Amino acid sequence: MESKLFSTIKRNNWRIGTAVGIFVAAVLVLSSIWIGRSAKISTERAVHTVSDFYMQELAGRREQVVASNLNASIDKLHAALELLGPDDLSDVGHLQAFQSRMKKLYDLEKFAFVGEDGTIYTALGPQDNIGEYGFDYCSLDGAEISIKGLEAPGKKVVIAVPVERLPFRDLLQPVL
């Protein structure tokens, strides 16, 4: 009887041991899967946070560079306007020659004046497309930056600065 009892206990211990072993193995496998997924999610969040931080810093730096370049361009316009002398305003040819010199000297794509009627006076002659520019030339009281052709592929940055009334209003009549 004792041997039978001992055998039954031994079998029950073996079953309990097997069940506990399977349970421990299942807990280890499931906890490994859970920890692996948690680590993956944490890693992805960390990578996203670092990438977001880097992009914000990069955008901030880019913003500083753009602002610095725009301020330098505004300074160039003011310097060019300081070079404008009475001889440059003596006739249309002299004004256009001045504009050409300023374009070359300051590496500008266009250097123009806008008359009170909205006519744009360039080195190549007058233009009447003031509506394409994103600033109000009548109420300009400081440097203003706009984008010409915002929806077009060839966008242009336009910097407009006010100029004290120049004595060329009567001198520069649009030639059609």
Disulfide bonds with the S-S distance in Angstrom:
none
